[in-house]
């Protein structure tokens, strides 16, 4: 079990570091990875990497898989919506609020799930 926990933490660290790098300095990451310097794409990829890293870490402490995936989705999708609101040249003008609707749905579902677990 120690091996599994170490693997999860190392995997999460890699996802969090690369995700933050893509989100904070997309040009530098693109040069390092030999990818096109498309800021919006790299911002989106970065928040998805961050979401995966947070889900990996959450799974170590939170035993309810539905809560883990809802929290991970909520984080990644919300920051995906922020990317669409702030970045120009990425998608359609309505994308940010369409994504935000699903973040609200996920937030409500997470609250309902946590309350249900508390009453068990």
NUDO-308068 format. One line per 4 residues: number of its first residue (from 1); their letters; for each residue x, y, z of N, C-alpha, C, CB. Coordinates in Angstrom, 1 decimal, padded with zeros to 4 digits. Glycine has a CB too. Layout:
N
NUM) A) X/Y/Z/X/Y/Z/X/Y/Z/X/Y/Z ~ ...
//
This chain:
120
1) XXXX) 000.8/-001.2/000.0/000.0/000.0/000.0/000.9/001.3/000.0/-000.9/000.0/001.2 ~ 002.0/001.2/000.6/002.9/002.4/000.6/003.3/002.7/-000.8/004.1/002.1/001.5 ~ 003.7/001.7/-001.6/004.1/001.9/-003.0/003.0/002.6/-003.7/004.4/000.5/-003.6 ~ 001.7/002.2/-003.6/000.6/002.8/-004.3/000.5/004.3/-003.9/-000.7/002.1/-004.0
5) XXXX) 000.6/004.6/-002.6/000.5/006.0/-002.1/001.6/006.8/-002.7/000.5/006.0/-000.6 ~ 002.8/006.3/-002.7/004.0/007.0/-003.3/003.7/007.3/-004.8/005.3/006.2/-003.1 ~ 003.3/006.2/-005.5/003.0/006.4/-006.9/001.9/007.5/-007.2/002.5/005.1/-007.5 ~ 000.9/007.5/-006.4/-000.2/008.5/-006.5/000.4/009.9/-006.2/-001.4/008.2/-005.5
9) XXXX) 001.1/010.1/-005.2/001.7/011.4/-004.8/002.6/011.9/-005.9/002.4/011.3/-003.5 ~ 003.5/011.0/-006.4/004.4/011.4/-007.5/003.7/011.7/-008.8/005.5/010.3/-007.7 ~ 002.7/010.9/-009.1/001.9/011.2/-010.3/001.2/012.5/-010.2/000.9/010.1/-010.6 ~ 000.6/012.8/-009.0/-000.1/014.0/-008.7/000.8/015.2/-008.8/-000.8/014.0/-007.4
13) XXXX) 002.0/015.1/-008.3/003.0/016.1/-008.3/003.4/016.5/-009.8/004.3/015.8/-007.5 ~ 003.6/015.5/-010.6/003.9/015.7/-012.0/002.8/016.4/-012.7/004.2/014.4/-012.7 ~ 001.6/016.0/-012.5/000.4/016.6/-013.1/000.3/018.1/-012.6/-000.9/015.8/-012.8 ~ 000.4/018.3/-011.3/000.3/019.7/-010.8/001.4/020.6/-011.3/000.3/019.6/-009.2
17) XXXX) 002.6/020.1/-011.4/003.7/021.0/-011.8/003.5/021.3/-013.3/005.1/020.3/-011.6 ~ 003.3/020.3/-014.1/003.1/020.6/-015.6/001.8/021.4/-015.8/003.1/019.3/-016.4 ~ 000.8/021.1/-015.1/-000.5/021.9/-015.2/-000.3/023.4/-014.9/-001.6/021.3/-014.4 ~ 000.4/023.6/-013.8/000.6/025.0/-013.3/001.5/025.7/-014.3/001.3/025.0/-011.9
21) XXXX) 002.5/025.0/-014.8/003.5/025.5/-015.8/002.7/026.0/-017.1/004.6/024.5/-016.2 ~ 001.8/025.1/-017.6/001.0/025.4/-018.8/000.1/026.6/-018.5/000.2/024.2/-019.2 ~ -000.4/026.7/-017.3/-001.4/027.7/-017.0/-000.6/029.1/-016.8/-002.2/027.4/-015.8 ~ 000.5/029.0/-016.1/001.2/030.3/-015.8/002.1/030.8/-016.9/002.0/030.0/-014.5
25) XXXX) 002.8/029.9/-017.6/003.8/030.3/-018.6/003.6/029.4/-019.8/005.2/030.3/-018.1 ~ 002.5/029.5/-020.6/002.3/028.6/-021.7/003.4/028.7/-022.8/001.0/029.0/-022.3 ~ 004.0/029.8/-023.0/005.0/030.0/-024.0/006.2/029.1/-023.7/005.4/031.4/-024.2 ~ 006.6/029.2/-022.4/007.8/028.4/-022.0/007.5/026.9/-022.0/008.2/028.8/-020.5
29) XXXX) 006.3/026.5/-021.6/006.0/025.1/-021.7/005.9/024.6/-023.2/004.6/024.8/-021.0 ~ 005.4/025.4/-024.0/005.3/025.1/-025.5/006.7/024.9/-026.0/004.5/026.1/-026.3 ~ 007.6/025.8/-025.7/009.0/025.7/-026.2/009.6/024.4/-025.7/009.8/026.9/-025.8 ~ 009.4/024.1/-024.4/010.0/022.9/-023.8/009.5/021.6/-024.4/009.8/022.9/-022.3
33) XXXX) 008.1/021.6/-024.6/007.5/020.4/-025.1/007.5/020.3/-026.6/006.0/020.4/-024.6 ~ 008.0/021.4/-027.3/008.0/021.4/-028.7/006.6/021.4/-029.3/008.9/020.3/-029.3 ~ 005.7/022.1/-028.6/004.3/022.2/-029.0/004.1/023.6/-029.6/003.3/022.0/-027.9 ~ 003.0/023.8/-030.4/002.7/025.1/-030.8/002.3/026.0/-029.6/001.5/025.1/-031.8
37) XXXX) 002.6/027.3/-029.7/002.4/028.2/-028.6/000.9/028.7/-028.8/003.4/029.4/-028.6 ~ 000.0/027.9/-028.5/-001.4/028.3/-028.5/-001.9/028.5/-027.1/-002.3/027.2/-029.3 ~ -001.9/029.8/-026.7/-002.2/030.1/-025.2/-003.4/029.5/-024.7/-002.2/031.6/-025.1 ~ -004.5/029.6/-025.4/-005.8/029.1/-024.9/-005.7/027.6/-024.7/-007.0/029.5/-025.8
41) XXXX) -005.2/026.9/-025.7/-005.1/025.4/-025.7/-004.2/025.0/-024.5/-004.5/024.8/-026.9 ~ -003.1/025.7/-024.3/-002.2/025.4/-023.1/-002.9/025.7/-021.8/-000.9/026.1/-023.3 ~ -003.6/026.8/-021.7/-004.3/027.1/-020.5/-005.3/026.0/-020.2/-005.1/028.5/-020.6 ~ -006.1/025.6/-021.2/-007.1/024.5/-021.0/-006.4/023.2/-020.5/-007.9/024.3/-022.2
45) XXXX) -005.3/022.9/-021.3/-004.6/021.6/-020.9/-004.1/021.7/-019.5/-003.4/021.4/-021.9 ~ -003.6/022.9/-019.1/-003.1/023.1/-017.8/-004.1/022.9/-016.7/-002.5/024.5/-017.7 ~ -005.3/023.5/-016.9/-006.3/023.3/-015.8/-006.8/021.8/-015.8/-007.5/024.2/-016.1 ~ -006.8/021.1/-016.9/-007.2/019.7/-016.9/-006.1/018.9/-016.1/-007.4/019.1/-018.3
49) XXXX) -004.8/019.2/-016.4/-003.7/018.6/-015.6/-003.9/018.8/-014.1/-002.3/019.1/-016.2 ~ -004.1/020.1/-013.8/-004.3/020.4/-012.4/-005.5/019.6/-011.8/-004.6/021.9/-012.2 ~ -006.6/019.5/-012.5/-007.7/018.8/-012.0/-007.4/017.3/-011.8/-008.9/018.9/-013.0 ~ -006.6/016.7/-012.7/-006.2/015.3/-012.5/-005.3/015.2/-011.3/-005.5/014.8/-013.8
53) XXXX) -004.4/016.1/-011.1/-003.5/016.1/-010.0/-004.3/016.2/-008.7/-002.5/017.2/-010.0 ~ -005.2/017.1/-008.6/-006.0/017.3/-007.4/-006.9/016.0/-007.1/-006.9/018.5/-007.5 ~ -007.4/015.4/-008.2/-008.2/014.2/-008.0/-007.4/013.1/-007.4/-008.9/013.7/-009.3 ~ -006.1/013.0/-007.9/-005.2/011.9/-007.4/-005.0/012.1/-005.9/-003.9/011.9/-008.2
57) XXXX) -004.7/013.3/-005.5/-004.4/013.6/-004.1/-005.7/013.4/-003.3/-003.9/015.0/-003.9 ~ -006.8/013.9/-003.8/-008.1/013.8/-003.1/-008.4/012.3/-002.8/-009.2/014.4/-003.9 ~ -008.1/011.4/-003.7/-008.4/010.0/-003.6/-007.7/009.4/-002.4/-008.1/009.3/-004.9 ~ -006.6/010.0/-002.0/-005.8/009.4/-000.9/-006.5/009.7/000.5/-004.4/010.0/-000.8
61) XXXX) -007.3/010.8/000.5/-007.9/011.1/001.8/-009.4/010.9/001.8/-007.6/012.5/002.1 ~ -010.0/011.0/000.6/-011.5/011.0/000.5/-011.8/009.6/-000.1/-012.0/012.1/-000.4 ~ -012.6/008.8/000.6/-012.8/007.5/000.2/-014.1/007.4/-000.8/-013.1/006.6/001.4 ~ -014.8/008.4/-000.9/-016.0/008.4/-001.8/-015.6/008.8/-003.2/-017.1/009.3/-001.2
65) XXXX) -015.7/007.9/-004.1/-015.3/008.1/-005.5/-016.1/009.2/-006.2/-015.3/006.8/-006.3 ~ -017.4/009.2/-005.9/-018.3/010.2/-006.5/-017.9/011.6/-006.0/-019.8/009.9/-006.1 ~ -017.6/011.8/-004.8/-017.2/013.1/-004.3/-015.8/013.5/-004.9/-017.0/013.0/-002.7 ~ -014.9/012.5/-005.0/-013.6/012.8/-005.7/-013.8/013.3/-007.1/-012.7/011.6/-005.6
69) XXXX) -014.6/012.6/-007.9/-014.7/013.0/-009.3/-015.5/014.3/-009.4/-015.4/011.9/-010.1 ~ -016.5/014.5/-008.6/-017.3/015.7/-008.7/-016.4/016.9/-008.3/-018.5/015.7/-007.7 ~ -015.6/016.8/-007.3/-014.7/017.9/-006.9/-013.7/018.1/-008.0/-014.0/017.5/-005.5 ~ -013.1/017.1/-008.5/-012.1/017.3/-009.6/-012.7/017.9/-010.8/-011.5/015.9/-010.0
73) XXXX) -013.9/017.5/-011.2/-014.6/018.1/-012.3/-015.0/019.5/-012.0/-015.9/017.3/-012.6 ~ -015.5/019.8/-010.8/-015.8/021.2/-010.5/-014.6/022.1/-010.6/-016.3/021.2/-009.0 ~ -013.5/021.7/-010.1/-012.3/022.5/-010.2/-011.9/022.7/-011.7/-011.1/021.8/-009.4 ~ -011.7/021.6/-012.4/-011.2/021.7/-013.8/-012.2/022.4/-014.7/-011.0/020.3/-014.4
77) XXXX) -013.5/022.1/-014.6/-014.5/022.8/-015.4/-014.6/024.3/-015.1/-015.8/022.1/-015.3 ~ -014.6/024.6/-013.8/-014.7/026.0/-013.4/-013.5/026.8/-014.0/-014.7/026.2/-011.9 ~ -012.3/026.3/-013.9/-011.2/027.0/-014.4/-011.1/027.0/-016.0/-009.9/026.5/-013.9 ~ -011.7/025.9/-016.5/-011.9/025.9/-018.0/-012.8/027.0/-018.4/-012.5/024.5/-018.4
81) XXXX) -013.9/027.3/-017.6/-014.8/028.4/-017.9/-014.1/029.7/-017.8/-016.0/028.3/-017.0 ~ -013.2/029.8/-016.7/-012.5/031.1/-016.6/-011.5/031.3/-017.8/-011.6/031.0/-015.3 ~ -010.9/030.2/-018.2/-010.1/030.4/-019.4/-010.9/030.9/-020.6/-009.5/029.0/-019.8 ~ -012.1/030.4/-020.8/-012.9/030.9/-021.9/-013.4/032.3/-021.7/-014.1/030.0/-022.1
85) XXXX) -013.5/032.7/-020.5/-013.9/034.1/-020.2/-012.8/035.1/-020.4/-014.5/034.2/-018.8 ~ -011.6/034.6/-020.1/-010.4/035.6/-020.2/-009.6/035.5/-021.5/-009.5/035.3/-019.0 ~ -009.5/034.3/-022.0/-008.6/034.1/-023.2/-009.4/034.6/-024.5/-008.2/032.7/-023.4 ~ -008.7/035.2/-025.4/-009.3/035.5/-026.7/-008.8/034.5/-027.6/-008.9/037.0/-027.1
89) XXXX) -009.6/034.1/-028.6/-009.2/033.2/-029.6/-009.4/031.7/-029.2/-007.8/033.4/-030.0 ~ -010.2/031.5/-028.2/-010.5/030.1/-027.7/-011.9/029.8/-027.7/-009.8/029.9/-026.4 ~ -012.5/029.3/-028.7/-013.9/028.9/-028.7/-014.9/030.0/-029.0/-014.2/028.4/-027.3 ~ -016.1/029.9/-028.5/-017.1/030.8/-028.8/-017.4/031.7/-027.6/-018.4/030.1/-029.1
93) XXXX) -018.0/032.9/-027.8/-018.3/033.8/-026.7/-019.2/033.2/-025.6/-019.0/035.1/-027.3 ~ -020.0/032.3/-026.0/-020.9/031.7/-025.0/-020.3/030.5/-024.2/-022.2/031.2/-025.7 ~ -019.1/030.1/-024.6/-018.5/028.9/-024.0/-018.4/029.0/-022.5/-017.2/028.6/-024.6 ~ -018.0/030.2/-022.0/-017.7/030.3/-020.6/-018.9/030.1/-019.7/-017.1/031.7/-020.3
97) XXXX) -020.0/030.7/-020.1/-021.2/030.5/-019.3/-021.9/029.1/-019.5/-022.2/031.6/-019.6 ~ -021.7/028.5/-020.7/-022.2/027.1/-020.8/-021.4/026.2/-019.9/-022.0/026.7/-022.3 ~ -020.1/026.4/-019.8/-019.3/025.6/-018.9/-019.6/025.9/-017.4/-017.8/025.9/-019.1 ~ -019.9/027.2/-017.1/-020.2/027.6/-015.8/-021.5/027.0/-015.3/-020.3/029.1/-015.7
101) XXXX) -022.4/026.8/-016.2/-023.7/026.1/-015.8/-023.4/024.7/-015.2/-024.7/026.0/-017.0 ~ -022.5/024.0/-015.9/-022.1/022.6/-015.5/-021.3/022.7/-014.2/-021.4/021.9/-016.5 ~ -020.6/023.7/-013.9/-019.9/023.9/-012.7/-020.9/024.0/-011.5/-018.9/025.1/-012.7 ~ -021.9/024.8/-011.8/-022.9/025.0/-010.7/-023.6/023.7/-010.5/-024.0/026.1/-011.2
105) XXXX) -023.9/023.0/-011.5/-024.6/021.7/-011.4/-023.7/020.7/-010.6/-024.9/021.0/-012.8 ~ -022.4/020.7/-010.9/-021.5/019.8/-010.1/-021.3/020.3/-008.7/-020.1/019.9/-010.8 ~ -021.3/021.6/-008.4/-021.2/022.1/-007.1/-022.4/021.7/-006.2/-021.1/023.6/-007.0 ~ -023.6/021.8/-006.8/-024.8/021.4/-006.1/-024.8/019.9/-005.9/-026.1/021.8/-006.9
109) XXXX) -024.4/019.1/-006.9/-024.4/017.7/-006.7/-023.4/017.3/-005.6/-024.0/017.0/-008.1 ~ -022.2/018.0/-005.6/-021.2/017.7/-004.5/-021.8/018.0/-003.2/-019.9/018.5/-004.8 ~ -022.5/019.1/-003.0/-023.1/019.4/-001.7/-024.1/018.4/-001.3/-023.7/020.8/-001.7 ~ -024.9/018.0/-002.2/-026.0/016.9/-002.0/-025.3/015.6/-001.6/-026.9/016.7/-003.2
113) XXXX) -024.2/015.3/-002.3/-023.5/014.0/-002.0/-022.9/014.1/-000.6/-022.4/013.8/-003.1 ~ -022.2/015.1/-000.3/-021.6/015.2/001.0/-022.6/015.2/002.2/-020.8/016.5/001.1 ~ -023.7/015.9/002.0/-024.8/015.8/003.0/-025.3/014.4/003.1/-025.9/016.8/002.6 ~ -025.5/013.7/002.0/-026.0/012.3/002.1/-025.0/011.4/002.8/-026.2/011.8/000.7
117) XXXX) -023.7/011.6/002.6/-022.7/010.8/003.3/-022.7/011.1/004.8/-021.3/011.1/002.6 ~ -022.9/012.4/005.1/-022.9/012.8/006.5/-024.0/012.1/007.3/-023.0/014.3/006.6 ~ -025.1/011.9/006.6/-026.3/011.3/007.3/-026.3/009.8/007.4/-027.6/011.8/006.7 ~ -025.3/009.2/006.7/-025.2/007.7/006.7/-024.8/007.2/008.0/-024.3/007.3/005.7
//
